[in-house]
Amino acid sequence: MQYEVTHTTRFSYEAPVSRCLNEVHLTPRQLPLQQVLQTGIQVEPSPAFLRHRKDYFGNDVSTFAVIDVHHSLTATAKSLVEVRRAEDEILSTISWEDARESIAAIEDDSTLEASEFLYASPYVPAVVDIGAFARETFTPGRPLLDAATELSHRIHDEFNYDPKATSIDMPLADVLRKRRGVCQDYAHVMIGALRSLRLAARYVSGYVRSGPKVQGAQASHAWVSVFVPGAGWIGFDPTNDVMPTDGHLTLAWGRDYGDVTPVKGVTLGGGGQTVAVEVYVKAVQGTSEV
């Protein structure tokens, strides 16, 4: 399945901005099942520089600066991406306790990498209640994949998707208590639950193809990747209660939202600002279901 993706972010300022510096995670990753055929970023006003690099997690990051006085700023990323569905069925019966021990022992390079995703992070701090929430599902001896699937299902069923009920700055404890939020909140709750059991989980940002009852389409989306020793990183989308396939496009991953923020930066001047984001994901070849 091929997709055309356009992600536009517009900033409007109350007062002139003399200069700004911005960092964006808007370039899809090259992966075994995801190929980036075309990609590019345009900035208006014209930036003094636009540079590209890899961050610590291997994500593509673009940095640009505008040093002329401006009253608005627009950053548009356009990509053509091909995503393929995995042909092999995931077969792993390892228990979550054995998986935890394997990661703790750092048995190989893959568990060493996974161990970096065991710890609390700025948007996913250690929360006492989240451990109890996780233990309802992770009963003794249960296979990790089975338990992770049910955890994703529980979050989908027990939380209400409500864009007006949350902001990215809402503490994880409040999201857990209110049982409301958006895809970022759902992902952070699942990651926090897994890490409370010393299981490795990372935050994945990207897009999801629109469809019946699909939440998070035509916007930035987020889901979770769980490390399963012997099988690798396995995706779960608790917002839509599915395992990502060729209906999900991966931009970047990290410990939490803060590592992969789509657009962030600093300005000199400007006063207050308003931000408008438009995302369009168009399937241009084949058919796919989320």
Secondary structure by P-SEA (a helix, b strand, c coil): cbbbbbbbbbbbbcbbbcccccccccccccccccccccccccccccccbbbbbbcccbbbbbbbbbcccccbbbbbbbbbbbbbcccccccccccaaaaaaaaaacccaaaaaaaaaccccccccccaaaaaaaaacccccccaaaaaaaaaaaaaaacccccccccccccaaaaaaaccccaaaaaaaaaaaaaaacbbbbbbbbbbbbccccccccccccbbbbbbccccbbbbccccccccccccccccccccccccccccccccccccbbbbbbbbbbbccccccc
